[in-house]
Structures are given as C-alpha cells and as structure tokens.
C-alpha cells in the first residue's frame, strides 16, 4: 500500500519542486517542522531549503533505492495534504486531500510550538 505524501517548494521562477515519500506520509508534517527549524537561516533560499527538507526526509535512509523522490509534478495518489512552501513570502499554503491544515500560515507560525521549546 504505502503512506504517500509530498512537500512542494515554489521556486523563484514560479515552478515547483515536489519532494516525495512513499512510506512516511503521516510523519511528514513533523519532518517538515524539524527541517524548517534546522534551516531557519535559509528560509529565503528555495534551493538550499529544498535540500535541507529532503535531507530531513531521508535521514537514516539516504542510500535507499526506493521510498523517496524529487519531481516537478504532484502525484495523483497522495494520501495527505501537500504543504506548498513559498520562500519569497515565507508562507505555507495547502492543497490535496481535505485537512484541518488548509489555512495559509507563515513558516514561523507553522513551527511556533517548536520555537517555544527550543
């Protein structure tokens, strides 16, 4: 079956890069929060932030041949809402399956519980 999810990052040229996980979709929100916290100094740099997020996604599975991907399109069989990160505005919007997380929020608001702890 799978637990499919993606994160979209809006690039400076308005294209999107999609980071895909086949098995860890239900963990992806926490993974994204951890990556944004770690990459706070790169929130305005789409290429570096994409790498930081993907590194957090594959942590421990870096050499696996399957389970993760990088692409330019949203998968049609995604099982979780897709966060769309805009580094220019530092805002996150959501698309995909219905969720409680459909509001637009800033990166700082998204990780606010993480920031208060650390």
C-alpha positions as CSV (number, residue, x, y, z in Angstrom):
1,X,0.0,0.0,0.0
2,X,2.1,3.0,1.2
3,X,1.7,6.2,3.1
4,X,2.3,8.7,0.3
5,X,2.9,12.4,0.8
6,X,4.7,15.3,-0.8
7,X,6.1,18.7,0.0
8,X,6.0,21.4,-2.7
9,X,8.5,24.2,-2.8
10,X,7.8,27.2,-5.0
11,X,11.0,28.2,-6.8
12,X,11.9,31.8,-7.7
13,X,10.8,31.2,-11.3
14,X,7.3,30.1,-10.1
15,X,7.9,26.4,-10.9
16,X,7.6,23.9,-8.1
17,X,9.8,21.1,-6.9
18,X,8.0,18.2,-5.2
19,X,9.7,16.1,-2.5
20,X,8.0,12.7,-2.2
21,X,7.9,10.0,0.4
22,X,6.2,6.7,-0.2
23,X,6.2,5.3,3.3
24,X,6.3,8.2,5.8
25,X,3.5,10.5,4.8
26,X,1.9,10.5,8.3
27,X,5.2,11.7,9.7
28,X,5.9,14.4,7.1
29,X,4.4,17.4,9.0
30,X,6.7,16.7,11.9
31,X,9.6,16.2,9.5
32,X,8.9,19.5,7.8
33,X,8.8,21.3,11.1
34,X,12.1,19.8,12.1
35,X,13.7,20.8,8.8
36,X,12.3,24.4,8.9
37,X,13.6,24.8,12.5
38,X,17.1,23.5,11.4
39,X,17.1,25.5,8.2
40,X,15.8,28.8,9.6
41,X,18.7,30.8,8.2
42,X,17.8,29.5,4.7
43,X,14.0,30.2,4.7
44,X,14.6,32.7,1.9
45,X,16.7,30.4,-0.3
46,X,14.5,27.9,-2.2
47,X,17.3,25.7,-3.4
48,X,19.1,25.3,0.0
49,X,15.8,24.9,1.9
50,X,14.7,22.2,-0.5
51,X,17.9,20.3,0.2
52,X,17.5,20.8,3.9
53,X,14.0,19.5,3.9
54,X,14.8,16.5,1.7
55,X,17.8,15.6,3.9
56,X,15.5,15.6,6.9
57,X,13.1,13.4,4.9
58,X,15.7,10.7,4.0
59,X,17.6,10.9,7.3
60,X,18.7,7.3,8.0
61,X,17.6,6.1,4.6
62,X,20.0,8.1,2.4
63,X,21.2,5.2,0.4
64,X,17.8,3.5,-0.2
65,X,16.9,3.0,-3.9
66,X,13.2,3.4,-3.2
67,X,10.9,5.3,-0.9
68,X,11.7,8.9,-1.8
69,X,11.7,11.1,-4.9
70,X,12.2,14.6,-6.3
71,X,10.0,15.8,-9.2
72,X,8.2,18.6,-10.8
73,X,4.6,17.4,-10.5
74,X,2.2,16.4,-7.8
75,X,1.4,12.7,-7.6
76,X,-2.2,11.7,-8.1
77,X,-2.3,9.2,-5.3
78,X,-1.1,11.4,-2.4
79,X,-2.8,10.5,0.8
80,X,-2.1,13.6,2.8
81,X,-2.4,17.4,2.3
82,X,0.5,18.9,0.4
83,X,2.2,21.9,2.0
84,X,3.4,24.4,-0.6
85,X,6.3,26.5,0.7
86,X,6.9,29.9,-0.8
87,X,10.4,31.1,0.3
88,X,9.9,34.6,-1.1
89,X,7.0,35.2,1.3
90,X,7.9,32.6,3.8
91,X,4.4,31.3,3.8
92,X,2.9,27.8,3.6
93,X,-0.4,27.0,1.8
94,X,-2.0,23.6,1.5
95,X,-3.6,21.5,-1.3
96,X,-4.6,17.9,-1.8
97,X,-6.9,15.8,0.4
98,X,-9.2,17.5,2.8
99,X,-7.4,18.5,6.0
100,X,-7.6,20.7,9.1
101,X,-4.5,22.5,7.8
102,X,-6.0,24.4,4.8
103,X,-5.2,27.9,6.1
104,X,-2.2,29.9,4.9
105,X,0.4,30.4,7.6
106,X,3.9,31.7,7.9
107,X,6.9,29.4,8.4
108,X,7.3,30.9,11.9
109,X,3.6,30.2,12.8
110,X,3.9,26.7,11.4
111,X,6.8,25.8,13.7
112,X,5.8,28.1,16.6
113,X,5.4,25.2,19.0
114,X,8.9,24.0,18.1
115,X,10.4,27.5,18.5
116,X,8.9,27.9,22.0
117,X,10.5,24.7,23.1
118,X,14.0,25.4,21.8
